[in-house]
Amino acid sequence: MAASASAPPTTRSLKRIVAASLIGTTIEWYDFFLYGSAAALVFPKLFFPESDPLVGTLLSFLTYAVGFAARPLGALVFGHYGDRLGRKKLLVLSLLLMGGATFAIGLLPTHATVGAAAPVLLTVLRLVQGFALGGEWGGAVLLVSEHGDAKRRGFWASWPQTGAPAGQLLATGVLSALTALLSDSAFGSWGWRIPFLLSGVLVIVGLWIRLSVDESPVFKAALAQAEARKGAAAEKMPLVAVLRYHWRDVLIAMGARMAENISYYVITAFILVYATTAAELSKQTALNAVLIASAIHFAVIPVWGALSDRFGRKPIYLIGAVGVGLWMFPFFALIDSSSFGSLLLAVTVGLIFHGAMYAPQAAFFSEMFATRMRYSGASIGAQFSSVAAGAPAPLIATALLENYHSSTMISLYVIAAALITVLAVVCAKETRYRDLENIEAAPEPDAGAAVPADARTA
């Protein structure tokens, strides 16, 4: 049925699909990480000038966390319509929303101009960013996963994941160049706006590439089946079906994201605060370390993805979770030495372990859910966890630093997240052999309860 509905894509067409997903995720993560870096470096003075410096940073990270709060809503809305209308249409919309919000941040008046209205406007735009990103991730990885073959799905689906380090690389690179070329006063006055305004140009390029690809053949086949069944039975809403048939998979995905999400924002966002305060390194030094480490992160993600095709999603994911937990105490000890080489080593190794979780995640989560509820299931599992994981991570880390004046509690915080992830992944079933076109051949999502054929093949 679905298997015969579409011919396997050629390597050339698959590369075009990967490029379309990658360019979009890169732009959206550029927008998202640009905000995170600006929240650590310039927003405290521009939007919260009347606060103590560290309190201003906490308030700035609070607006950063607000974006995560909107991601579950984006996951619900984009997941629902992505499962009903298709992956491509919703990916175009998410790109427009994210790019438009980021461009608008570059035009915002600061506290010195409009007072308390400035942080309010900043928060609203941050909500739009979070809403858009909540819908982006699921669609981007599914578009690739549903075009590729099962044998190399981990490798191909890991490429949209490189959009995160690519966006981090791009955002940090632009900020690093501007801080090197401009004085602190010039950067704080107007230079910080340039990276946000550049988003408008990037969105145009992303739309041009994203509009050139076709809808997922797996989704089109499933949609045709659903249309044929409408006369026999009403189709359940994707969200309802996910919560009924895949609730365990949603919980596993949420647990699997805890260490991945928390460690990433501690390593890349909070590090800009810790390195410039506790370790007394310059902003330029911290940015350069994250810049180089992000380039290495970009390179290792496809390698980890390929290894997940060979050894399975679970073993590779567990290497990352255990590794990042064990690395936390050495991570801060290296930074405390206040040398660029030690800082670079700390961030690089941390991101390599993170990549072992992040690379197989795309294929792993995609393989958990049936086609007509896959966008909803993968997005809900990924984005709902971000509220408890990535959203408060820089905020919690900064608060722990302020209260304990030590990195010990921050390390224990990340280790606790790693333990949750290890437990979740151990409880998961291995998915690397699952055929996305033949859902009935997959293990039942709810052991002990037979799933109706219409749910499994939807």
VOGU-3710 file (C-alpha; in Angstrom, 3 decimals, decimal comma):
1> maasasappt> 0,000/0,000/0,000  2,164/2,865/1,238  5,241/1,050/0,167  4,216/1,022/-3,400  2,972/4,539/-3,397  6,337/6,064/-3,954  9,646/5,126/-5,502  12,786/5,469/-3,392  14,276/8,941/-3,862  17,517/9,303/-5,758
11> trslkrivaa> 20,595/10,452/-3,840  20,407/13,778/-5,677  16,774/14,420/-4,738  17,429/13,314/-1,160  20,310/15,767/-0,906  17,997/18,555/-2,108  15,452/17,605/0,544  18,185/17,534/3,194  19,368/20,962/2,035  15,841/22,369/2,280
21> sligttiewy> 15,438/21,086/5,824  18,937/22,113/6,841  18,738/25,676/5,532  15,469/26,225/7,336  16,612/24,777/10,656  19,890/26,699/10,397  18,061/29,997/9,944  15,596/29,292/12,715  18,311/28,199/15,141  20,380/31,225/14,121
31> dfflygsaaa> 17,450/33,388/15,172  16,941/31,447/18,395  20,602/31,326/19,461  21,174/34,916/18,481  18,609/35,841/21,089  20,295/33,587/23,667  23,724/35,134/23,069  22,286/38,656/23,127  20,427/37,799/26,355  23,770/36,990/27,971
41> lvfpklffpe> 25,795/39,860/26,489  23,716/42,996/25,800  20,019/42,669/26,703  20,547/43,101/30,484  21,845/46,660/29,949  19,499/47,547/27,090  16,208/46,236/28,471  16,843/45,857/32,247  19,276/48,705/33,029  17,943/49,445/36,512
51> sdplvgtlls> 18,790/45,988/37,882  21,960/44,635/39,465  24,146/43,163/36,630  23,571/39,524/37,611  19,875/40,164/38,336  19,634/41,877/34,942  21,103/38,738/33,382  18,528/36,617/35,226  15,703/38,807/33,905  17,165/38,630/30,423
61> fltyavgfaa> 17,325/34,833/30,593  13,734/34,867/31,864  12,587/36,406/28,560  14,783/33,764/26,894  12,867/31,063/28,789  9,525/32,544/27,700  10,310/31,443/24,148  10,478/27,846/25,334  7,083/28,185/27,001  5,557/28,896/23,581
71> rplgalvfgh> 7,208/25,894/21,940  4,684/23,289/23,189  1,858/25,396/21,766  3,724/25,553/18,463  4,200/21,784/18,609  0,466/21,233/19,125  -0,687/23,622/16,385  1,963/22,780/13,794  1,788/19,072/14,636  -1,990/18,996/14,155
81> ygdrlgrkkl> -1,978/20,784/10,816  1,251/19,140/9,699  -0,392/15,744/10,124  -3,534/16,976/8,337  -2,153/19,227/5,571  1,445/18,103/5,122  4,960/18,859/6,331  6,024/21,352/3,661  3,297/23,996/4,109  3,833/24,234/7,842
91> lvlslllmgg> 7,608/24,453/7,448  7,203/27,495/5,187  4,959/29,150/7,769  7,346/28,443/10,655  10,221/30,020/8,734  8,207/33,181/8,020  7,130/33,555/11,644  10,591/33,028/13,097  12,327/35,286/10,596  9,754/38,049/10,950
101> atfaigllpt> 9,991/38,053/14,756  13,782/38,138/14,703  13,863/40,983/12,178  11,423/42,918/14,391  13,706/42,479/17,430  16,382/44,308/15,471  14,024/47,294/15,198  12,909/47,353/18,861  13,290/50,497/20,956  15,241/49,937/24,185
111> hatvgaaapv> 14,386/50,775/27,790  16,109/54,147/27,423  13,584/55,090/24,694  10,224/53,633/25,756  10,828/52,450/29,314  8,982/49,360/30,564  7,327/48,812/27,176  10,679/47,675/25,744  10,974/44,376/27,693  7,258/43,740/27,096
121> lltvlrlvqg> 7,692/44,017/23,317  10,823/41,876/23,528  8,872/39,185/25,387  6,050/39,173/22,815  8,479/38,678/19,942  10,230/35,981/21,919  6,906/34,170/22,238  6,487/34,263/18,451  9,995/32,840/18,033  9,252/29,995/20,414
131> falggewgga> 5,910/29,210/18,783  7,554/28,980/15,354  10,466/26,863/16,532  8,067/24,505/18,294  6,653/23,600/14,889  9,887/23,693/12,899  11,844/20,807/14,347  9,274/18,041/13,855  8,495/18,977/10,272  12,132/19,369/9,239
141> vllvsehgda> 13,299/15,990/10,518  10,179/14,208/9,249  10,579/15,600/5,754  13,989/13,924/5,560  13,117/10,780/7,532  10,061/10,045/5,374  11,977/10,492/2,111  14,997/8,354/3,016  15,473/4,611/3,361  15,630/2,778/6,687
151> krrgfwaswp> 19,243/1,626/6,316  20,711/5,165/6,352  17,879/7,063/8,006  19,973/7,914/11,050  22,616/9,532/8,853  20,296/11,494/6,589  17,933/12,571/9,354  20,862/13,828/11,418  21,590/16,558/8,857  18,645/18,777/9,879
161> qtgapagqll> 20,029/18,392/13,400  23,231/20,093/12,257  21,069/23,180/11,783  21,446/23,768/15,547  25,263/24,033/15,579  25,177/25,715/12,168  22,793/28,333/13,532  24,916/28,639/16,678  28,004/28,963/14,498  26,402/31,630/12,354
171> atgvlsalta> 24,964/33,596/15,300  28,149/33,408/17,354  30,289/34,184/14,308  28,338/37,326/13,490  28,390/38,471/17,124  32,076/37,660/17,454  32,920/39,638/14,309  30,883/42,620/15,450  32,368/42,659/18,958  35,845/42,491/17,407
181> llsdsafgsw> 35,172/45,310/14,896  33,093/47,628/17,069  33,772/49,273/20,389  31,657/48,208/23,367  29,723/51,484/23,192  29,022/51,159/19,452  27,963/47,521/19,778  25,700/48,348/22,721  24,228/51,355/20,935  23,437/50,001/17,463
191> gwripfllsg> 25,765/47,129/16,481  23,691/44,484/18,277  20,804/45,151/15,861  22,738/44,059/12,753  22,583/40,266/13,345  18,822/40,444/13,939  18,200/42,476/10,782  20,287/40,025/8,744  17,619/37,432/9,454  15,401/39,027/6,811
201> vlvivglwir> 17,916/38,201/4,075  18,399/34,662/5,354  14,647/33,993/5,365  14,360/34,914/1,677  17,101/32,396/0,830  15,493/29,747/3,033  12,060/30,166/1,481  13,451/29,891/-2,039  15,073/26,548/-1,213  12,248/25,188/0,942
211> lsvdespvfk> 9,553/25,906/-1,645  11,470/23,895/-4,245  11,012/20,473/-2,621  8,070/18,085/-2,771  5,893/16,838/0,070  6,880/13,614/1,842  5,766/10,574/-0,233  5,053/8,609/2,965  2,681/11,345/4,130  0,960/11,575/0,735
221> aalaqaeark> 0,374/7,827/0,711  -1,005/7,905/4,264  -3,221/10,867/3,396  -4,664/8,965/0,425  -5,415/5,995/2,691  -7,086/8,263/5,233  -9,247/9,843/2,529  -10,292/6,380/1,332  -11,295/5,383/4,876  -13,406/8,467/5,601
231> gaaaekmplv> -16,571/6,776/4,468  -16,043/3,906/6,907  -14,962/5,744/10,067  -14,162/9,216/11,236  -10,450/9,900/11,557  -9,254/10,821/15,020  -7,472/14,112/15,645  -3,684/13,514/15,579  -3,279/14,776/19,157  -5,996/12,444/20,470
241> avlryhwrdv> -4,496/9,484/18,611  -1,001/10,251/19,927  -2,156/10,434/23,533  -4,166/7,238/23,151  -1,728/5,018/21,262  1,694/6,596/21,790  1,638/8,093/25,282  4,568/5,946/26,402  6,621/7,049/23,417  5,848/10,687/24,228
251> liamgarmae> 7,080/10,211/27,800  10,219/8,431/26,580  10,958/11,224/24,112  10,497/13,834/26,849  12,849/11,996/29,182  15,396/11,443/26,435  15,555/15,183/25,810  16,328/16,215/29,397  20,107/15,758/29,328  20,383/16,744/25,677
261> nisyyvitaf> 18,455/19,997/26,144  19,829/21,082/29,524  23,467/20,308/28,731  23,318/22,168/25,434  22,082/25,434/26,909  24,476/25,221/29,829  27,390/24,611/27,460  26,503/27,248/24,849  24,381/29,940/26,548  25,197/29,923/30,267
271> ilvyattaae> 28,886/29,508/29,467  28,941/33,103/28,196  27,906/34,239/31,670  30,172/31,865/33,622  33,283/32,458/31,532  32,978/36,245/31,690  32,149/36,438/35,430  33,487/33,486/37,436  36,449/32,799/35,131  36,980/36,496/34,263
281> lskqtalnav> 37,519/35,826/30,566  36,569/38,379/27,910  33,365/38,181/25,891  35,440/37,753/22,753  37,312/34,775/24,217  34,095/33,040/25,275  32,450/33,665/21,903  35,481/32,359/20,015  35,503/29,139/22,056  31,804/28,509/21,372
291> liasaihfav> 32,383/29,374/17,700  35,145/26,793/17,185  33,387/24,131/19,263  30,171/24,628/17,272  32,056/23,933/14,043  33,296/20,631/15,488  29,788/19,890/16,767  28,447/20,388/13,234  30,999/17,905/11,865  30,425/15,116/14,394
301> ipvwgalsdr> 26,615/15,018/14,275  26,402/13,159/10,898  29,095/10,771/12,151  27,046/9,930/15,239  23,980/9,618/12,984  25,757/7,089/10,774  26,925/5,161/13,841  23,304/4,948/15,019  22,484/3,201/11,721  25,201/0,657/12,435
311> fgrkpiylig> 24,844/0,086/16,173  21,330/1,334/16,951  19,766/4,545/18,240  19,858/3,540/21,918  23,582/2,714/22,339  24,703/5,957/20,715  22,189/8,007/22,680  23,376/6,411/25,933  27,009/7,230/25,135  26,026/10,879/24,898
321> avgvglwmfp> 23,909/10,940/28,062  26,492/9,168/30,217  29,340/11,136/28,675  27,837/14,562/29,254  27,041/13,667/32,871  30,590/12,501/33,573  32,070/15,544/31,820  30,421/18,260/33,928  32,934/18,466/36,773  35,958/18,467/34,392
331> ffalidsssf> 34,038/20,954/32,222  33,897/23,652/34,897  37,358/22,819/36,256  38,844/23,517/32,829  36,972/26,812/32,513  38,135/27,873/35,988  41,736/27,716/34,752  40,893/30,900/32,781  42,790/29,910/29,651  41,385/29,878/26,123
341> gslllavtvg> 42,720/26,376/25,391  41,065/24,890/28,465  37,796/26,700/27,736  37,827/25,421/24,148  38,506/21,846/25,275  35,694/22,011/27,835  33,081/23,232/25,354  34,227/20,986/22,493  34,132/17,717/24,436  30,783/18,696/25,947
351> lifhgamyap> 29,303/19,318/22,503  30,744/16,062/21,117  28,887/14,127/23,814  25,797/16,241/23,152  26,000/15,312/19,472  25,775/11,617/20,372  22,296/12,334/21,763  21,206/14,928/19,232  22,218/13,049/16,069  20,098/9,882/16,447
361> qaaffsemfa> 17,258/11,837/18,044  15,675/12,795/14,703  15,379/9,228/13,409  14,697/7,827/16,892  11,680/10,061/17,535  10,382/9,789/13,959  10,405/5,996/14,152  8,283/5,963/17,312  5,059/7,246/15,728  2,617/6,307/12,947
371> trmrysgasi> 2,599/8,559/9,880  -0,688/10,423/10,404  0,263/11,298/13,980  4,050/11,468/13,557  4,365/15,263/13,285  2,253/15,674/16,432  3,948/12,880/18,373  7,539/13,833/17,586  6,876/17,537/18,135  5,005/17,052/21,420
381> gaqfssvaag> 7,649/14,710/22,796  10,461/17,042/21,794  8,955/20,415/22,651  7,023/19,739/25,861  10,239/18,600/27,503  11,910/21,873/26,508  9,722/23,722/29,031  11,253/21,753/31,906  14,690/21,312/30,331  16,087/23,963/27,993
391> apapliatal> 13,827/26,833/29,029  15,012/27,259/32,600  18,529/25,805/32,137  20,470/29,106/31,797  18,191/30,684/34,406  18,696/27,848/36,914  22,441/27,720/36,256  22,757/31,485/36,781  20,691/31,332/39,988  22,808/28,448/41,310
401> lenyhsstmi> 25,958/30,407/40,572  24,604/33,465/42,383  23,462/31,486/45,438  26,396/29,080/45,850  29,235/30,989/44,123  30,394/27,641/42,789  29,877/25,391/39,785  29,309/22,262/41,901  25,537/22,548/42,064  25,372/23,314/38,318
411> slyviaaali> 27,295/20,110/37,607  24,946/18,104/39,823  21,981/19,696/38,027  23,219/18,433/34,643  24,119/15,014/36,096  20,562/14,636/37,433  19,233/15,375/33,939  21,626/12,767/32,493  20,267/10,119/34,878  16,693/10,861/33,756
421> tvlavvcake> 17,725/10,518/30,109  19,552/7,246/30,703  16,445/5,814/32,386  14,169/6,961/29,541  16,400/5,547/26,792  16,880/2,230/28,603  13,065/1,898/28,758  12,704/2,642/25,018  12,558/0,023/22,279  15,207/0,007/19,570
431> tryrdlenie> 13,699/1,551/16,415  16,415/1,564/13,749  14,855/-1,248/11,673  11,400/0,281/11,561  9,920/0,869/8,117  8,042/4,178/8,183  5,888/3,089/5,234  4,865/-0,159/6,917  3,714/0,964/10,356  2,026/-2,382/11,085
441> aapepdagaa> 5,428/-4,066/10,985  6,619/-1,927/13,896  6,413/-2,940/17,543  3,168/-1,948/19,229  3,508/1,406/21,009  1,377/0,227/23,922  2,301/-3,311/24,895  -0,643/-5,281/26,104  -3,223/-3,329/24,117  -3,897/-4,054/20,456
451> vpadarta> -3,817/-0,919/18,336  -6,559/-0,725/15,726  -5,411/-0,970/12,132  -6,606/2,549/11,351  -4,360/3,945/14,091  -1,332/1,926/13,095  -1,490/2,625/9,402  -2,742/6,196/9,609
//
